[in-house]
Amino acid sequence: MPSVSLPGPDFQSVDYSRFVVESKKIGRSTPEERYWSSFKPLGRSVDSVSAGDYSLLSSVTSVHFSPSGLHDFCTTGGSAVRVYDGESGKLKKTISRFKGIAYSGNIRKDGRLIVAGCDNSHISLFNLESGSLMRMFKKHTASVRVTKWLNNNTNILSCSDDKTARVWDVTNEAQIHCFRGHNDYIRSATLIHGKDNTCFTGSYDGIVKLWDFKSSKSILDIENGSPVEALLSIHDGDMVLSAAGNEIKVWDVRSGGKLLRKFSNHQKTITGLQVDATGTRLLSCSLDAHVKIYDLESFQPVSQKKLGGPILSIDINRNNSKLIAGLTSGKVVVQVKKVQKTSEQPKEIRGTPFPGTYRYFMRGASTKGAFDDYKISMKKKRKLKEYDKSLKAFRYKKALTSALNTRSHHVVVGVLEELQQRSGLEAAIRGRDDSSLEPLLSFLLKFLFTPRYASLLVDVCTKVLDIYANHIGGSVLIDELFTKLQKKLQQELHTLKELTKLNGTIEMLLYNNAIGK
């Protein structure tokens, strides 16, 4: 459950976390991760089959939920399209009237018709109830890899390896548009919600095209740079996402195809993109056997799922209760969101608490927010460290002393940098006796030549020498530390001289080698 903190006028403490180098640790799971992990494989019961029983003879190239509101879904693999009952998990229909490998089975919105392509260049239209062939479209000259119903339910979009995309009219069994312009196989397409006059296609030539149905011409070409495996239109067509290799790119259509963002969280080729029922989460599947879930506003990953093998296709139903994925092994993974069972017996309803009682004071304290609720809480006042309190009161000398007493070099460097930005470094160093100067000199002696801190500590060391140069000889302890610092500087200078000589020798050898060639 996301939370929103109210701003407060708190003093900003020293940020020394960027000086700390430590490995990432796996923290507690977030509500988002718990939500997606609640999807579990469909278990065996009287009317359902296990996820392992959904197995085809060849790779499952396409899975698709019925948009009609039912839970039925179809899978496409080999030379057949299979339709399953989403509630019971039973196989309802097997459509195998293909003369080759079938691709991209797609159910119409009313759930009555299903269309699919084939590698023999034909597009077949079937009655979903009876499985009978109703239409066949034959103008493509190569394998048809993509078929989609347009929003009007009477037209079909198809994309083929013959480098064309076509729009068909179901009632007349005729071609309406033919889009030519790609120079390689067209393997992906996406429609714009609520619009029937434009569509996007993605090709292995690395170009995403936006087609206008009126002119049958491309009105926008986007150079993706790599073969496009999947496309997804979001925000009513204002943006389009393209997947190529293991990278997803976000394009702004309104600004002429400007690249807004690109991100990569998969290790292998991304094969499918989907948006969930809420329209706020993006799902991507890949040959690395992972499904990644992203926030569609920030495009940051919020969760992930690992399935049993390389994934070719993915879909989620209209109420976010079922997730299906097709694997290269021929297996179809079906996962169902588990709903917590509630007791049928309602709790005894007690009367309204009387004002002034403990129950009245504590009313609502045990109420838990829903998943989509925002938790609003006051920002807790952070307890300041001693050096933060001194910085807040502009007592710079005491702040530096407190930081040195922590014996944490991250804290000391953070305070020194804050003092430098406030122009309070000299005030913090000046006026120290032997006991308060010794920790600062010891710190400089230990960390002066650490590369991450060198630029800052050299300035601090210069300030110390300028202020206390006339006091050398007044303390045996301080004189000893200054002597060690001098020796260490001499050693560093000697090392730099030797490295300079070595650099010159290497450059001479490289020069002679170049002349010899």
C-alpha positions as CSV (number, residue, x, y, z in Angstrom):
1,M,0.0,0.0,0.0
2,P,1.7,3.3,-1.1
3,S,2.1,6.0,1.5
4,V,2.2,9.7,1.3
5,S,4.1,11.7,3.9
6,L,3.2,15.3,4.8
7,P,6.1,17.7,4.5
8,G,7.5,19.3,7.6
9,P,10.1,22.0,8.4
10,D,12.7,19.6,9.7
11,F,16.4,20.4,9.6
12,Q,18.1,18.4,6.8
13,S,20.8,16.3,8.4
14,V,24.2,15.6,6.7
15,D,23.9,13.1,3.9
16,Y,26.9,10.9,4.0
17,S,25.3,7.8,2.5
18,R,26.8,8.4,-0.9
19,F,30.3,7.9,0.7
20,V,29.3,4.4,1.8
21,V,30.0,1.6,-0.6
22,E,28.1,-1.5,0.4
23,S,26.4,-4.4,-1.4
24,K,22.6,-4.5,-2.1
25,K,20.6,-6.4,0.4
26,I,17.2,-8.1,-0.3
27,G,14.6,-6.3,1.8
28,R,11.1,-7.2,2.8
29,S,8.7,-7.8,0.0
30,T,6.5,-4.9,-1.1
31,P,2.7,-5.0,-1.3
32,E,3.2,-5.0,-5.1
33,E,5.4,-8.1,-5.0
34,R,2.9,-9.8,-2.6
35,Y,0.1,-9.0,-5.0
36,W,1.8,-10.6,-8.0
37,S,3.1,-13.5,-6.0
38,S,-0.5,-14.4,-5.1
39,F,-0.9,-15.7,-8.7
40,K,-0.5,-19.5,-8.3
41,P,-0.6,-22.3,-10.9
42,L,-4.1,-23.6,-11.5
43,G,-4.4,-26.6,-9.2
44,R,-6.1,-30.0,-9.9
45,S,-9.7,-30.5,-8.9
46,V,-12.8,-32.2,-10.2
47,D,-13.4,-29.6,-12.9
48,S,-9.9,-28.3,-13.5
49,V,-6.6,-29.5,-14.7
50,S,-3.1,-28.7,-13.5
51,A,-0.9,-26.2,-15.3
52,G,1.3,-29.1,-16.5
53,D,-1.6,-30.6,-18.5
54,Y,-1.8,-27.6,-20.8
55,S,0.8,-28.9,-23.2
56,L,1.0,-28.6,-27.0
57,L,3.2,-30.5,-29.4
58,S,5.2,-27.4,-30.4
59,S,6.0,-23.9,-29.2
60,V,3.1,-21.8,-28.0
61,T,3.5,-18.7,-30.1
62,S,0.3,-17.0,-29.0
63,V,-2.1,-16.9,-26.0
64,H,-5.2,-14.8,-25.8
65,F,-8.1,-14.2,-23.4
66,S,-11.6,-13.7,-24.7
67,P,-12.4,-9.9,-24.4
68,S,-16.1,-10.8,-24.0
69,G,-15.9,-10.8,-20.3
70,L,-15.7,-14.6,-20.1
71,H,-12.6,-16.3,-18.7
72,D,-12.1,-18.5,-21.9
73,F,-8.7,-18.3,-23.6
74,C,-7.1,-19.7,-26.7
75,T,-3.6,-21.0,-27.3
76,T,-1.9,-21.2,-30.7
77,G,0.8,-23.7,-31.3
78,G,1.7,-26.2,-34.0
79,S,-1.1,-26.7,-36.5
80,A,-4.0,-26.0,-34.1
81,V,-5.7,-23.4,-32.0
82,R,-7.2,-24.7,-28.7
83,V,-9.9,-23.0,-26.7
84,Y,-10.1,-23.6,-23.0
85,D,-12.8,-22.9,-20.4
86,G,-11.3,-20.3,-18.1
87,E,-13.4,-21.4,-15.1
88,S,-13.0,-25.1,-15.2
89,G,-9.8,-25.3,-17.2
90,K,-11.2,-27.9,-19.5
91,L,-10.5,-28.0,-23.3
92,K,-13.6,-26.8,-25.1
93,K,-12.5,-26.8,-28.7
94,T,-9.6,-27.8,-30.9
95,I,-9.4,-26.1,-34.3
96,S,-6.9,-27.9,-36.5
97,R,-8.1,-27.0,-40.0
98,F,-4.7,-25.5,-41.0
99,K,-2.4,-26.7,-43.7
100,G,0.7,-25.6,-41.8
101,I,1.7,-24.0,-38.6
102,A,-0.9,-21.7,-37.1
103,Y,-0.2,-18.3,-35.6
104,S,-1.8,-15.6,-33.5
105,G,-5.2,-16.9,-32.6
106,N,-7.4,-13.9,-31.7
107,I,-11.0,-14.0,-30.3
108,R,-13.5,-11.3,-31.2
109,K,-14.9,-9.0,-28.5
110,D,-18.3,-10.8,-28.5
111,G,-16.6,-14.2,-28.1
112,R,-18.3,-15.7,-31.2
113,L,-15.5,-15.7,-33.8
114,I,-11.8,-16.4,-33.8
115,V,-9.2,-15.6,-36.5
116,A,-5.7,-17.0,-37.0
117,G,-2.9,-16.9,-39.5
118,C,-0.9,-19.7,-41.0
119,D,2.5,-20.2,-42.6
120,N,0.8,-21.1,-45.9
121,S,-0.1,-17.4,-46.2
122,H,-3.8,-17.9,-45.5
123,I,-6.0,-16.3,-42.8
124,S,-8.8,-18.4,-41.4
125,L,-11.9,-17.2,-39.7
126,F,-13.8,-19.8,-37.5
127,N,-17.0,-19.9,-35.5
128,L,-15.9,-20.4,-32.0
129,E,-18.9,-22.4,-30.9
130,S,-18.9,-25.0,-33.7
131,G,-15.4,-24.7,-35.0
132,S,-16.5,-24.4,-38.6
133,L,-14.5,-22.4,-41.1
134,M,-16.5,-19.3,-42.2
135,R,-14.0,-17.2,-44.2
136,M,-10.5,-17.5,-45.7
137,F,-8.4,-14.6,-46.9
138,K,-5.6,-15.5,-49.4
139,K,-3.9,-12.3,-50.7
140,H,-0.7,-12.6,-48.6
141,T,2.2,-14.4,-50.2
142,A,4.1,-15.6,-47.1
143,S,3.5,-16.7,-43.6
144,V,1.0,-14.6,-41.7
145,R,2.3,-14.1,-38.1
146,V,-0.1,-11.5,-36.7
147,T,-3.9,-11.3,-36.8
148,K,-6.0,-8.9,-34.7
149,W,-9.6,-7.8,-34.6
150,L,-10.2,-4.1,-35.1
151,N,-12.4,-2.2,-32.6
152,N,-15.4,-2.3,-35.0
153,N,-15.5,-6.1,-34.9
154,T,-15.9,-6.4,-38.7
155,N,-12.4,-5.8,-39.9
156,I,-9.2,-7.8,-39.3
157,L,-5.6,-6.6,-39.3
158,S,-2.9,-9.1,-40.5
159,C,0.9,-8.8,-40.8
160,S,3.0,-11.2,-42.8
161,D,6.5,-12.2,-43.7
162,D,5.8,-10.8,-47.2
163,K,6.6,-7.4,-45.7
164,T,3.0,-6.2,-45.9
165,A,0.2,-5.5,-43.5
166,R,-3.4,-5.7,-44.7
167,V,-6.9,-4.9,-43.4
168,W,-9.8,-7.2,-44.3
169,D,-13.5,-6.9,-44.3
170,V,-15.2,-9.9,-42.8
171,T,-18.7,-9.4,-44.3
172,N,-17.4,-9.2,-47.9
173,E,-14.4,-11.4,-47.5
174,A,-12.4,-8.7,-49.2
175,Q,-9.1,-6.8,-48.7
176,I,-9.7,-3.1,-47.8
177,H,-6.1,-1.8,-47.3
178,C,-2.6,-3.0,-48.1
179,F,0.3,-1.3,-46.3
180,R,3.7,-1.5,-48.0
181,G,6.9,0.1,-46.9
182,H,8.7,-2.3,-44.6
183,N,11.9,-4.0,-45.9
184,D,11.7,-7.1,-43.7
185,Y,9.3,-9.5,-41.9
186,I,6.5,-7.8,-40.0
187,R,6.2,-9.7,-36.7
188,S,4.3,-7.3,-34.4
189,A,1.4,-4.9,-34.5
190,T,-0.7,-2.9,-32.1
191,L,-4.1,-1.1,-32.4
192,I,-5.1,2.2,-30.7
193,H,-8.0,1.9,-28.3
194,G,-11.1,3.4,-29.6
195,K,-9.7,4.2,-33.1
196,D,-10.2,2.2,-36.3
197,N,-8.3,4.4,-38.7
198,T,-4.7,3.9,-37.6
199,C,-2.4,1.1,-36.4
200,F,1.3,0.5,-35.6
201,T,3.4,-2.2,-37.1
202,G,6.9,-3.3,-36.2
203,S,9.3,-5.1,-38.5
204,Y,12.7,-6.8,-38.4
205,D,14.0,-3.9,-40.5
206,G,14.1,-2.0,-37.2
207,I,11.3,0.5,-38.0
208,V,8.0,1.1,-36.3
209,K,5.4,2.6,-38.7
210,L,2.1,4.4,-38.0
211,W,-0.4,3.7,-40.8
212,D,-3.3,5.8,-41.9
213,F,-6.2,3.7,-43.2
214,K,-7.6,6.5,-45.3
215,S,-4.5,7.0,-47.4
216,S,-3.0,3.5,-46.9
217,K,0.3,5.2,-46.2
218,S,2.7,5.6,-43.3
219,I,2.3,8.9,-41.5
220,L,5.1,8.3,-39.0
221,D,8.3,6.2,-39.2
222,I,10.2,5.5,-35.9
223,E,13.8,4.2,-36.2
224,N,14.0,1.6,-33.4
225,G,17.4,0.4,-34.5
226,S,16.9,-3.3,-34.0
227,P,14.4,-5.9,-35.1
228,V,11.1,-5.2,-33.4
229,E,9.6,-8.3,-31.6
230,A,6.6,-6.7,-29.8
231,L,4.6,-3.4,-29.8
232,L,2.1,-1.9,-27.4
233,S,0.1,1.3,-27.7
234,I,-0.7,3.2,-24.5
235,H,-2.4,6.4,-23.4
236,D,-4.9,6.3,-26.4
237,G,-2.1,6.2,-28.9
238,D,-0.1,9.1,-27.6
239,M,2.8,6.7,-26.8
240,V,3.9,3.4,-28.2
241,L,6.3,0.9,-26.6
242,S,8.6,-1.3,-28.7
243,A,10.6,-4.3,-27.7
244,A,13.8,-5.2,-29.5
245,G,16.4,-7.6,-28.1
246,N,16.2,-7.3,-24.3
247,E,15.3,-3.6,-24.4
248,I,12.0,-1.7,-24.2
249,K,11.7,1.8,-25.7
250,V,9.0,4.4,-25.1
251,W,8.2,6.7,-28.0
252,D,6.1,9.9,-27.9
253,V,3.9,9.8,-31.0
254,R,2.6,13.4,-30.7
255,S,6.1,14.8,-30.9
256,G,7.0,12.9,-34.0
257,G,8.3,9.7,-32.5
258,K,10.6,11.2,-29.9
259,L,12.4,8.6,-27.7
260,L,11.2,9.3,-24.1
261,R,12.8,6.4,-22.3
262,K,14.5,3.0,-22.8
263,F,15.0,0.4,-20.1
264,S,16.2,-3.2,-20.0
265,N,15.6,-5.7,-17.1
266,H,15.6,-8.9,-19.1
267,Q,18.7,-10.9,-20.0
268,K,17.4,-12.3,-23.3
269,T,15.1,-11.3,-26.1
270,I,11.7,-9.8,-25.1
271,T,8.9,-11.6,-26.9
272,G,5.7,-10.0,-25.6
273,L,4.2,-6.9,-24.0
274,Q,0.8,-6.6,-22.3
275,V,-0.9,-4.1,-20.0
276,D,-3.0,-5.2,-17.1
277,A,-6.7,-4.6,-16.6
278,T,-6.1,-1.5,-14.5
279,G,-4.0,0.1,-17.2
280,T,-1.3,1.0,-14.7
281,R,1.0,-2.0,-15.0
282,L,3.1,-3.2,-17.9
283,L,4.0,-6.9,-18.3
284,S,6.8,-8.1,-20.5
285,C,7.9,-11.7,-21.1
286,S,11.2,-13.0,-22.4
287,L,13.2,-16.0,-23.5
288,D,15.0,-15.7,-20.1
289,A,11.9,-17.3,-18.5
290,H,10.9,-14.2,-16.6
291,V,7.8,-12.0,-16.6
292,K,8.6,-8.4,-15.5
293,I,6.0,-6.0,-14.2
294,Y,6.5,-2.3,-14.4
295,D,4.7,0.8,-13.3
296,L,3.4,2.5,-16.4
297,E,3.9,6.0,-15.0
298,S,7.6,5.7,-14.0
299,F,8.4,2.5,-16.0
300,Q,10.2,1.2,-12.9
301,P,10.1,-2.5,-12.2
302,V,7.8,-3.4,-9.3
303,S,7.8,-7.2,-9.4
304,Q,8.7,-10.2,-11.4
305,K,7.7,-13.8,-11.9
306,K,9.9,-16.8,-13.1
307,L,8.2,-19.5,-15.1
308,G,9.3,-22.9,-16.2
309,G,11.1,-22.0,-19.4
310,P,11.6,-19.5,-22.3
311,I,8.3,-17.5,-22.8
312,L,6.9,-16.6,-26.3
313,S,3.6,-15.0,-25.4
314,I,1.6,-13.7,-22.4
315,D,-1.9,-12.4,-21.6
316,I,-3.9,-11.4,-18.5
317,N,-7.7,-11.3,-18.3
318,R,-10.0,-8.3,-17.8
319,N,-10.2,-8.5,-14.0
320,N,-6.6,-9.3,-13.3
321,S,-7.5,-12.8,-11.9
322,K,-5.8,-15.1,-14.4
323,L,-2.4,-14.9,-16.1
324,I,-1.4,-17.2,-19.0
325,A,1.9,-17.6,-20.8
326,G,3.0,-19.8,-23.7
327,L,6.5,-21.4,-23.6
328,T,8.8,-22.7,-26.2
329,S,8.5,-26.1,-24.7
330,G,4.8,-26.3,-25.7
331,K,3.6,-25.8,-22.2
332,V,1.0,-23.2,-21.3
333,V,1.3,-21.8,-17.8
334,V,-2.0,-20.8,-16.2
335,Q,-1.8,-18.9,-13.0
336,V,-4.8,-17.8,-10.9
337,K,-4.9,-15.1,-8.3
338,K,-5.7,-16.6,-4.9
339,V,-8.5,-14.9,-3.1
340,Q,-8.5,-15.0,0.7
341,K,-11.5,-16.9,2.0
342,T,-13.6,-14.9,4.4
343,S,-15.7,-16.5,7.1
344,E,-19.4,-16.8,6.2
345,Q,-20.3,-16.1,9.8
346,P,-20.2,-12.3,10.4
347,K,-18.6,-11.0,13.6
348,E,-21.0,-9.9,16.3
349,I,-21.7,-6.2,15.7
350,R,-21.2,-4.2,18.9
351,G,-22.9,-1.0,19.7
352,T,-21.5,2.4,18.9
353,P,-18.8,3.3,21.5
354,F,-19.8,6.0,24.0
355,P,-17.8,9.3,23.8
356,G,-15.1,9.5,26.4
357,T,-14.5,5.7,26.6
358,Y,-11.4,3.8,25.6
359,R,-13.3,2.1,22.7
360,Y,-14.4,5.5,21.4
361,F,-10.8,6.8,21.6
362,M,-9.4,3.7,19.8
363,R,-12.1,3.4,17.1
364,G,-10.7,2.8,13.6
365,A,-7.2,1.9,15.0
366,S,-7.4,-1.7,13.7
367,T,-8.7,-0.8,10.3
368,K,-6.4,-2.0,7.5
369,G,-6.2,-0.2,4.2
370,A,-7.0,-1.8,0.9
371,F,-4.3,-2.5,-1.6
372,D,-5.1,0.6,-3.7
373,D,-5.5,2.9,-0.8
374,Y,-3.0,5.7,0.1
375,K,-1.8,5.8,3.6
376,I,-1.3,9.4,4.7
377,S,0.9,9.9,7.8
378,M,2.7,12.7,9.4
379,K,6.4,12.7,8.9
380,K,8.2,11.5,12.0
381,K,10.6,14.0,13.5
382,R,14.1,12.5,13.0
383,K,16.4,12.5,16.0
384,L,19.5,14.5,15.1
385,K,23.0,13.4,15.8
386,E,25.3,15.6,17.9
387,Y,27.2,16.9,14.8
388,D,23.8,17.7,13.1
389,K,22.7,19.7,16.2
390,S,26.0,21.6,16.2
391,L,25.7,22.4,12.4
392,K,22.1,23.5,13.0
393,A,23.3,25.9,15.7
394,F,26.3,27.0,13.5
395,R,28.8,25.7,16.0
396,Y,31.2,24.4,13.4
397,K,34.2,23.6,15.6
398,K,32.0,21.4,17.9
399,A,30.4,19.8,14.9
400,L,33.8,18.7,13.5
401,T,34.8,17.4,16.9
402,S,31.6,15.4,17.3
403,A,32.1,13.9,13.8
404,L,35.7,12.9,14.7
405,N,34.5,11.2,17.9
406,T,32.2,8.9,15.9
407,R,35.3,7.3,14.3
408,S,33.4,6.9,11.1
409,H,35.2,8.2,8.1
410,H,31.9,8.5,6.1
411,V,30.5,10.9,8.7
412,V,33.7,12.9,9.0
413,V,34.0,13.4,5.3
414,G,30.3,14.3,5.1
415,V,30.7,17.0,7.8
416,L,33.9,18.3,6.2
417,E,32.1,18.7,2.9
418,E,29.2,20.4,4.6
419,L,31.6,22.8,6.3
420,Q,33.3,23.6,3.1
421,Q,30.0,24.4,1.4
422,R,29.1,26.7,4.3
423,S,32.6,28.4,4.2
424,G,33.0,27.3,7.8
425,L,36.0,25.0,7.3
426,E,38.5,27.5,8.7
427,A,36.3,28.3,11.8
428,A,36.0,24.6,12.5
429,I,39.8,24.0,12.3
430,R,41.1,27.1,14.1
431,G,41.6,27.4,17.8
432,R,42.3,23.8,18.7
433,D,44.7,22.6,21.4
434,D,46.9,19.4,21.2
435,S,44.1,17.0,22.3
436,S,41.5,18.3,19.8
437,L,43.9,18.7,16.9
438,E,45.4,15.2,17.2
439,P,42.2,13.4,16.0
440,L,42.0,15.6,12.9
441,L,45.7,15.1,12.0
442,S,45.4,11.3,12.5
443,F,42.3,11.3,10.2
444,L,44.2,13.2,7.5
445,L,47.2,10.9,7.9
446,K,45.0,7.8,7.4
447,F,42.6,9.0,4.6
448,L,44.4,11.8,2.7
449,F,45.4,9.6,-0.2
450,T,42.1,7.7,-0.5
451,P,41.0,8.6,-4.1
452,R,37.4,9.2,-3.2
453,Y,38.3,11.7,-0.5
454,A,41.5,13.2,-1.9
455,S,40.2,16.4,-3.5
456,L,38.4,17.4,-0.3
457,L,41.1,16.3,2.2
458,V,43.9,18.1,0.3
459,D,42.0,21.4,0.9
460,V,41.5,20.5,4.6
461,C,45.2,19.6,4.9
462,T,46.2,22.9,3.3
463,K,44.0,24.8,5.8
464,V,45.6,23.0,8.7
465,L,49.1,23.8,7.6
466,D,48.3,27.4,7.0
467,I,46.7,27.8,10.5
468,Y,49.2,25.7,12.6
469,A,52.5,26.2,10.7
470,N,53.7,28.7,13.3
471,H,52.9,26.3,16.2
472,I,55.1,23.5,15.0
473,G,57.6,22.6,17.8
474,G,55.2,23.3,20.7
475,S,54.0,19.7,21.2
476,V,55.9,16.5,20.8
477,L,52.7,14.6,19.7
478,I,51.6,17.1,17.1
479,D,55.2,17.4,15.8
480,E,55.4,13.6,15.4
481,L,52.1,13.6,13.4
482,F,53.3,16.5,11.1
483,T,56.5,14.6,10.5
484,K,54.6,11.4,9.5
485,L,52.4,13.5,7.2
486,Q,55.5,15.0,5.6
487,K,57.0,11.5,5.0
488,K,53.8,10.2,3.5
489,L,53.6,13.2,1.2
490,Q,57.2,12.6,0.1
491,Q,56.5,9.0,-0.6
492,E,53.4,9.9,-2.7
493,L,55.4,12.5,-4.7
494,H,58.2,9.9,-5.3
495,T,55.5,7.4,-6.5
496,L,54.1,10.0,-8.9
497,K,57.5,10.9,-10.3
498,E,58.2,7.2,-11.0
499,L,54.8,6.8,-12.6
500,T,55.5,9.9,-14.8
501,K,58.8,8.3,-15.9
502,L,57.1,5.0,-16.7
503,N,54.4,6.9,-18.6
504,G,57.0,8.6,-20.7
505,T,58.8,5.3,-21.4
506,I,55.5,3.7,-22.6
507,E,54.7,6.6,-24.8
508,M,58.2,6.4,-26.4
509,L,57.7,2.7,-27.0
510,L,54.3,3.2,-28.6
511,Y,55.7,6.1,-30.8
512,N,58.6,3.9,-32.0
513,N,56.2,1.1,-32.7
514,A,54.0,3.3,-34.7
515,I,56.9,4.7,-36.8
516,G,58.2,1.1,-37.4
517,K,54.8,0.1,-38.8
